[in-house]
């Protein structure tokens, strides 16, 4: 999307075509095509008539790189004010509307991302399932969350829930029981589902991302991503109206029925309802990954998307994100473009 080096905090002043950053086909239920997608399609044609494919299209990543080089112009302008301090191991912030990457700290360094993994899980499920499909929870789903000391949606064996409701259970309370059930059905099984996750990552051009499970738990080991890749993924996910609605929901109440208990799930993202225009996206934590946050907000006609990885304090990630969004919004007032230089904040 925006090539950068790791190390320190890099304030990037490149303006490009924002929503083109991933250039992939939307899930089937998404009805609106963006203008930037049309630009991307035109570029594909110019490069040899390559059509957009599904997540299984192995050539998509190569095509994306070619289109990126052909379409993305780069300009420079000075940024206003000093960027907020980021104590976390890695961070990335960009204006998806203007295509301006605003801040990068170790943004291309591979590291575990904990439950941010579930953003890809939700994305893959929507490509494989119908929202009204019904999934029966089994004992393995419940046991998976309990034995791994993972967060859960408090599901019980024998309950039957729609895919739509299970996605709320995945994204709001970060239920490992819900993600396990969905992977079991739509993989089928973890191995098949993880293969689909990694195929989708390749299709989206997430070249520094590898998934080993659908929930971000430490086992099996070997999974990783980067702040920049996770920001790319968030930009794609937020274009989907269903996932946008789910990610930005503060609380989802599911009344009891003949086939399931009553459930009330509260979003673990503390930005919602407090930070103006906040849209989600997902929180995460494991001992190895630290406290993580994928976040976004719409402000003054701009969509800002950011990722924080590896914070050592649970609330600081939200405080940092709030400051980054405020600072990012200050960059949108246009008093004339100025030629700027890349600068390091050690």
N, C-alpha and C positions, 0 to 999 in steps of 0.2 A: 504493500500500500504506500507507505512513505519510508524509503530506506533510511536507516539511521544507524549510528554506532552506539555501542553500549558504554557505560561508565559515566558517573556523575549525572547531573541533570542537564539534558540538552534541550535548549529552547529552539524549536524548529519554526522557521518562518516561511515555509513553502506553501503557497496557495495552489490548489489543484481542483479537479472536478470531484466534488465530495462523494456523492452517493455511488459513484462508479467504482469505489474502492474494491468491491468484490465482484460485481457484474455476474450474478448467477441467476438461474431461473427461480422464480418465487414458487412456494408451495401451491398446490392446485387450487386451494380454497381462497387464496389471496386474489382479489379481483382488480386491484389498481396497479397499473404499470407506471413506473416513474419516468420522468423525462430523461433522467440520466441513463436509464436502461436503454432508451432508444439511441442515445449517443453511443453507448457501448455496443449495441447491435450493429450500428452503422460501421463502427470501427472493425467489428468482426468481419463484416462483409468485405471491407476494404483490405483486410488481411488475408482474404482467401475464402470467404464464404463459409466460415466456421459457425455452425449453429450452436445455441446453448443446449446443454444436455442435462441429465439428471445427476445425482450424486455419484452414480456408478460410472460416469463418463471419465475415464482415466486421463483423457487428453485435456480436460478442462483447465488444469493448473497451468499447463504450458501455454494454452490459449490466453489465459488470464494475464500471464506475464507479457505476452506480445502486445495485447491490447493496452495494458498499463503503460508500456513504453510508448505506444503510438498515440495515446489519447491524453495522458496527463502532462499538461504544461506546468512549469514551475516558475513562480515569481517570488519575490522577497519583499517583506515589509517589516518595519520595526514593531515590536510588541510593546504594549504599555505596561509599565510597572514591573516590579520583580515578581517572579513566579512564587507561589507559596512553597514553603519548605515541605518536602516529602520525606518522612522518616522510614517508610516502608522500603523493602528491598527493591521493588520495581514499580514503575507507574507510567501511564501513557494517557494523554488527553488530546483529542482533536475535535475540530469543528466539522461535523459531517456535512453541513450545508455548504460551506465555502471550500471545503477540502483543505483547510489549514491545520496542519499538525502543530499543536501548541507546546506540548511538553513531553519529554521522554527521559526517563531514568531507568537504565538497564532494561529498556523496553523489548529488546530482542534476546534477552537472556532466558534460556530454558529453565523452567522450574515447575514444581507441582502447583496446581491451581485449585485443589480441593473441590468443593461443590460447584464451582463455576463450570465444572464438567457437565452438570445437569442442564446447562443452556444448550449444549449440543444434543443432549439426550432428548430434550423437548423438540428441538428442530428436526431431528431424525424421525421421531414419532409422528410428527405432523406430515411427513413425507410418506409414511408407511401406513397410517391408520386413518379411519374416519372418526370425527369427533364424537359421534354417537355410538361407536363401537362399545360393547360392554366387556369388561375384563373382570374375571373372578379372582379374588385374592386367595392365595393358598398359604399354607403354613411356612413354606420356604421363604416367601416374601417377608413375612413378619419376622421370622427367625433371622434373616439376613441383617435387618436393621438392629435387632436386639443383640445378637452375638458380636457385632462389630462396633457396638456402643455408638451407633450413628443416630443422627436426627431422624425422626419418623413422622409420618402423617397419622399415626395411631390407628392404622388399619388392622382389621381382624380377619383371620381366615374364614372364607365363606362369603364375605361381602362381595357384592357386584357393583362396580362403579363404571361410569362412562369414561372414555379416554379424556374427554374435556375436563371432568372433575379430577381425574388422576393427575393431569398436567398442573392443576392448581396445587395438588398435594406434593408435586415435585418441586415447583417453583417457589411457593410461599413458605411452608415450614421446612422445605428441603428434605422431603421424605425419602429416605433410602428404600423404604418398603414399597413406595409408589413407583420409584424408578426401576426397582428390581422387577416388579410385576409387568411393567411396560416392556422392558427389555426381554423378559422371558417370553412374552407373547409375540413381539414384533421383531425378534432377532431371526428366528426364534432362539432364545437362550442368550446368555451373556456373550459367548464367542461370536455368534452371528451378528448380534447387535453392535458389538464393538467394531467389527469389521465394517459395518455400515457407517458408524461414527467416523472412522478413519478415512473411509472413502469420501464422505462429505467434507471432511477437513481438507483433503487433497483438492476436491472440486472447488472449494472456496479459496484456495490459494493459501491455506494456513500451513506454511511449509515448516514451521517449527513447533508443530503440535502433534502429539501422539497420545491416544487414549488407550487405557487398558481395562477400563470398566465403565459402567454407565453412571456412576455416582461420585467419583473422585476420591473414594476411600484409598488408604495406603496400599491395600492388597487387592489384586496383584500389583507389584511395583513396576516402575518404568514409565509411568505416564508423565507427560510434561506439556507445557505450552509457554507462551510468552504474553506479556501485557499487550503488546501490539497485536498479536493474533487474536487474543480474546476481545479486543476492541473491534477488530474486523468482524468477528462473529456477532457481537452485540449489534453492530450496525445492520447486518443482514436480518437478524432476528426481529429487530424493532421495525423493519419494513413490513413484517407480517402482522395484519390486524389482530389475529387471534393471540399471538404471542405478546404483542404489545399490550393488549388488554390484560392478559394474565400477569405479566411482569409488573404492571403498574397498579395492580389491585392490592389494597392494604389488608383486606380481610375477605375471605370467601366462606359463606355459610351454606352448608349442604344439609337441608332438613332430612330427618329420618324417613325411610321408605320401607317397603316390604323386603327390599333386597340389600339394604345397608343401614348402618347406624347414622345418627346425626354427627356431622363433623363441622368444626369451625377452625379454619386455618388462617393464621396471621402471618403476614409477610415479615421476614427477618430483616428487610432493608429499612433502616431507620430514616432514610432520606425521604421516603414517601410521606406526603402530608406536611413535611417540615421545610424541605428545600423547594423553592418555586419551580414548577414545571417538571419535577422529578418523574421519571418513567420506570424506575427499577434500576438494575436488571436482576442481579443475583449476588448473594453473599456466599462465603465459603470459609471453612476452617478445618485444618488438620494440624497436628504438631509439626509435620514436615513443611507444610505450605504456609503456616502462619495464618493470619486473618486477611482474607481477600475480599475484594468488592469489584463488581462490574456495575457501572452506574451510567445514567444518562439523564438529560433534561432538555426540554425545549424552552428557549428564552429568546424573546425579541426576534422571532423568525429564524432562529438558528437552533440546530440540534447538536448538543455537545455530548460526547461519549468518552468515557474514561475507564481505566482499570487500575486498581491498586493491588499489588501482590506482596505477601510476606510482611505484613505489619505485625508488630509484637503486642499491640494493645487493641482489644476488640472495638472500642468506640472511636479510636483515633482515625480509623479508615473513613468513618462517616464525616468526622470533622475535617479531615484533609480533602475529601471529595467536595464538601460544601465550599471550602475555600477555593478549590480549583475551578468549580463551576462559576463562582462569582468572578474570579479573575478572568476566566475564559470569556464571560459575557462582556467584560470591559474591553476586550479586543475587537468587538464587532462594530463599535462606533467609528465610522469612516471619516477621518479628517485628512484624507489624501494618502495614497500609498507612498511609502518611502522605501528606498533601497536598504535592505538590512543584511546583516551577517549572522551566520550561525555562531552561537556563543555557548560556552560551558559555564555552569554554576557548580563549582567543585563541592 
